[in-house]
Amino acid sequence: MTAPTMPTPSPQPDAHGKTLHEPVITWFDEHARDLPWRRPDAGPWGVMVSEFMLQQTPVSRVLPVYEQWVARWPRPADLAKEAPGEAVRAWGRLGYPRRALRLHGAAVAITERHGGDVPTEHAQLLALPGIGEYTAAAVASFAYGQRHAVLDTNVRRVFARAVSGVQYPPNATTAAERKLARALLPENEGTASHWAAASMELGALICTAKNEACHRCPIAAQCAWRLAGKPAHDGPPRRGQTYAGTDRQVRGKLLAVLREAVEGPVPQSVLDRVWDEPVQRARALDGLVADGLVEPLPGGLYRLPLT
């Protein structure tokens, strides 16, 4: 009787990922995009603004809004002085507009607690409203050159393929992924922040979700997924990004009307024109009110929030 064939273990980097660090960082130094939030004059506030905007939104859509945002509000205190509705208005069509309210809330807290300067400590960043583990780690790393595991979708995909030998990471970040990311961190603080940016850029430009460019990848020769023959994803179905016909689309249409209404509140009758289905339209509007993105007024009027 023939013994069953055992799967070949995926090759693992050494404990600190040194076999990955040098080629990825060298590639990054040569191929990194010239993005405004990476320039020295962006400062910590520019980094923070970019991190809020880039969540679930591609760079091409973020760039013009980012430039307008930092020109209008170059410091947190400048934004904090404005009504939160102005942040929603300036957010435009980036999507997920609650991020605008959270960024405004963070600006207010930075102004009140830290004298208007983005705090340097990871714990202080994490204590700001609207900032989770990823954003705190990203700002500490990219703005202040600190040593933190920065796990966005791109980094998670690179680690899943290069180290774990699977096509895609789990739908939600796991404890195992966090442990791996910490194990792969360079010991040197400056190198660690460089590695965080480089591994993220590799996922954005080379190790993409579809049509990955393995022929241009600096670590293709040691990528566990590639060496295993690129086995297809066999985990839970990957979540789609449907938009047409959803409540998200209706919310976006309602907000678009309110953003353009710079002269004053908008009557219900105007909002009713943006979507024919009344139940879904009402549900979307109620959701915007509940999220603090829209403020209802007496007489069936609506506006972006002032407080």
C-alpha positions in Angstrom: 0.0 0.0 0.0 1.4 3.4 -1.0 1.9 5.9 1.8 -0.1 9.1 1.4 1.8 12.0 0.0 2.3 14.7 2.7 2.1 18.3 1.6 5.5 20.1 1.4 5.8 22.6 4.3 5.9 26.2 3.1 9.3 27.8 3.4 9.5 30.2 6.3 11.7 33.2 6.7 14.0 33.3 9.7 12.6 34.5 13.0 12.9 38.2 12.1 12.2 38.0 8.4 15.6 39.2 7.4 15.5 37.3 4.1 12.5 39.5 3.1 13.5 42.9 4.5 16.4 43.8 2.3 14.9 42.9 -1.2 11.5 44.5 -0.4 13.1 47.7 1.1 15.5 48.0 -1.8 12.7 47.6 -4.3 10.7 50.2 -2.4 13.5 52.7 -2.5 13.6 52.4 -6.2 9.9 52.1 -7.1 7.9 53.9 -4.4 5.3 56.3 -5.7 5.8 60.0 -5.0 2.8 60.6 -2.8 2.2 63.9 -1.0 1.7 62.3 2.4 5.2 60.7 2.1 7.0 64.0 1.6 8.7 65.6 4.6 6.5 68.7 4.5 3.3 66.6 5.0 4.0 66.3 8.7 2.2 64.0 11.1 -1.2 65.7 10.4 -0.8 65.0 6.6 0.0 61.4 7.4 -3.1 61.1 9.6 -5.4 62.7 7.0 -4.1 60.3 4.3 -4.6 57.2 6.5 -8.3 58.2 7.2 -8.9 58.8 3.5 -7.1 55.7 2.2 -9.2 53.2 4.1 -11.2 51.3 1.5 -10.5 54.0 -1.1 -7.9 54.0 -3.9 -5.1 56.5 -4.1 -6.3 58.0 -7.4 -9.6 59.1 -5.7 -7.9 60.3 -2.6 -5.2 62.5 -4.1 -7.4 65.5 -5.2 -9.5 65.5 -2.0 -6.3 65.2 0.2 -4.7 68.2 -1.5 -7.8 70.3 -1.0 -8.2 69.2 2.6 -4.6 70.0 3.8 -4.6 73.3 1.9 -7.8 74.3 3.7 -6.9 72.7 7.1 -3.1 72.5 7.4 -3.3 71.8 11.1 -5.8 69.9 13.3 -6.8 73.1 15.0 -7.9 74.6 11.7 -10.3 71.7 11.1 -11.4 71.7 14.8 -12.7 75.3 14.4 -15.1 74.3 11.7 -18.5 72.6 12.0 -18.3 68.8 11.5 -20.6 69.2 8.5 -17.9 71.1 6.7 -15.7 68.0 7.0 -18.5 65.9 5.5 -18.9 68.5 2.7 -15.2 68.5 1.9 -15.1 64.7 2.0 -16.9 64.8 -1.3 -17.4 61.4 -2.9 -14.7 59.4 -1.2 -17.3 57.2 0.3 -17.7 56.0 3.9 -18.3 59.6 5.1 -18.3 58.7 8.7 -14.6 58.8 8.4 -14.9 62.6 7.9 -16.7 62.9 11.2 -14.1 60.7 12.9 -11.3 62.8 11.5 -13.0 66.0 12.7 -13.4 64.4 16.1 -9.8 63.4 16.2 -8.8 67.0 15.3 -10.9 68.4 18.1 -9.3 66.0 20.6 -5.8 66.7 19.3 -6.4 70.5 19.7 -7.9 70.1 23.2 -5.6 67.4 24.6 -2.3 67.9 22.8 -2.0 71.6 22.0 -2.8 71.0 18.3 0.0 68.6 17.6 -0.6 65.0 16.6 0.7 63.0 19.6 3.8 60.9 19.2 2.9 58.0 21.5 1.0 55.0 20.1 -1.2 54.9 23.2 -2.1 58.5 22.9 -3.0 58.0 19.2 -5.1 55.0 20.0 -7.0 57.1 22.6 -8.1 59.6 20.0 -11.7 59.2 18.9 -12.1 57.4 15.6 -8.6 55.9 15.6 -8.2 52.1 15.8 -5.2 49.9 16.0 -4.3 50.1 12.3 -4.4 53.9 12.1 -2.5 54.4 15.4 0.2 52.1 14.2 0.4 53.6 10.8 0.7 57.2 12.1 3.3 56.2 14.7 5.3 54.4 12.0 5.0 56.7 9.0 4.9 60.0 10.8 7.3 59.3 13.6 9.4 56.4 12.4 8.5 54.1 15.2 8.5 50.3 15.3 4.9 48.9 14.9 3.2 46.2 12.9 1.1 48.0 10.3 -1.4 45.6 8.9 -3.6 46.9 6.1 -5.2 44.7 3.3 -2.1 45.0 1.1 0.4 43.9 3.8 -1.9 41.1 4.9 -2.0 39.8 1.3 1.8 40.0 0.9 2.3 38.0 4.2 -0.4 35.5 3.3 1.3 34.7 0.0 5.0 35.1 0.8 5.0 33.4 4.2 1.8 31.5 4.7 1.5 30.1 1.1 -2.2 31.1 0.6 -3.7 33.3 -2.1 -5.6 35.6 0.2 -5.7 36.4 4.0 -8.8 35.8 6.1 -11.7 38.2 5.7 -10.9 39.7 9.1 -7.5 40.2 10.7 -6.6 37.3 13.0 -4.4 36.9 16.0 -2.1 34.6 13.9 -1.6 37.4 11.4 -0.8 39.9 14.1 1.7 37.5 15.6 3.3 36.9 12.2 3.5 40.6 11.5 5.3 41.2 14.8 7.7 38.3 14.1 8.6 39.9 10.8 9.3 43.3 12.2 12.9 44.4 11.9 14.6 45.1 15.2 15.8 48.5 14.3 13.1 51.2 14.7 13.9 53.1 11.5 14.2 49.9 9.4 10.9 48.7 10.9 9.0 51.8 9.7 10.7 51.5 6.3 9.6 47.9 6.1 6.0 48.8 7.0 5.8 51.3 4.1 7.7 49.0 1.7 5.6 45.9 2.3 2.4 48.0 1.9 3.6 49.4 -1.4 4.5 45.9 -2.6 1.0 44.8 -2.0 -0.4 47.9 -3.7 1.7 47.7 -6.9 3.0 44.1 -7.3 1.3 41.6 -5.1 -2.2 42.8 -6.0 -5.5 41.0 -5.4 -5.8 40.2 -9.1 -3.2 39.9 -11.9 -0.2 39.9 -9.5 3.1 40.7 -11.2 5.3 37.9 -9.8 7.8 38.5 -12.6 8.6 41.9 -11.1 8.4 40.9 -7.4 11.6 41.2 -5.4 10.8 38.2 -3.3 9.2 35.9 -5.9 12.0 33.4 -5.5 11.1 32.8 -1.9 7.3 33.3 -2.0 5.6 30.3 -0.4 2.4 30.6 -2.5 4.3 30.9 -5.8 6.6 28.0 -4.9 3.5 25.9 -4.1 2.1 26.5 -7.6 -0.2 29.3 -6.6 -3.0 27.1 -5.2 -6.4 28.7 -5.6 -8.1 30.3 -2.6 -10.1 27.6 -0.7 -11.3 29.6 2.4 -14.5 31.4 3.0 -15.9 33.4 0.0 -14.3 36.8 -0.4 -16.6 39.7 0.3 -17.7 41.6 -2.7 -17.9 45.4 -3.0 -21.4 45.7 -4.4 -22.8 49.3 -4.5 -25.5 49.8 -7.2 -28.9 49.7 -5.7 -27.7 49.4 -2.1 -28.4 51.7 0.9 -24.9 53.0 0.5 -25.7 54.3 -2.9 -28.9 56.0 -1.7 -27.0 57.5 1.3 -24.4 58.9 -1.2 -27.1 60.5 -3.3 -28.7 62.1 -0.3 -25.4 63.4 1.0 -24.5 64.8 -2.4 -27.6 67.0 -2.3 -26.8 68.2 1.2 -23.1 68.9 0.4 -24.1 71.1 -2.5 -26.7 73.0 -0.5 -24.3 75.8 0.8 -27.1 78.4 1.0 -29.1 76.6 3.7 -31.1 73.5 4.8 -32.8 71.3 2.2 -36.5 70.4 2.4 -37.6 66.8 2.4 -39.3 67.2 -1.0 -35.8 67.8 -2.6 -34.3 64.8 -1.0 -37.3 62.7 -2.1 -36.3 63.2 -5.7 -33.0 61.4 -5.5 -34.4 57.9 -5.2 -37.8 56.5 -6.3 -38.2 53.7 -3.7 -39.6 55.5 -0.6 -38.9 52.8 2.0 -35.3 52.4 1.1 -34.9 56.2 0.8 -36.4 56.8 4.2 -34.2 54.0 5.7 -31.1 55.6 4.2 -32.0 59.0 5.5 -32.7 57.7 8.9 -29.3 56.0 8.9 -27.5 59.2 8.0 -29.3 61.0 10.9 -28.4 58.1 13.3 -24.8 58.3 12.2 -24.6 62.0 12.9 -24.0 62.8 9.2 -27.3 64.7 8.7 -29.1 67.0 11.1 -33.0 67.1 10.9 -34.6 70.4 11.6 -38.2 71.5 12.2 -40.4 71.8 9.2 -39.0 68.8 7.3 -35.6 70.4 6.7 -32.2 68.7 6.7 -28.6 70.0 6.7 -25.1 68.7 7.4 -24.3 68.8 11.1 -23.2 72.0 12.8 -22.2 70.5 16.1 
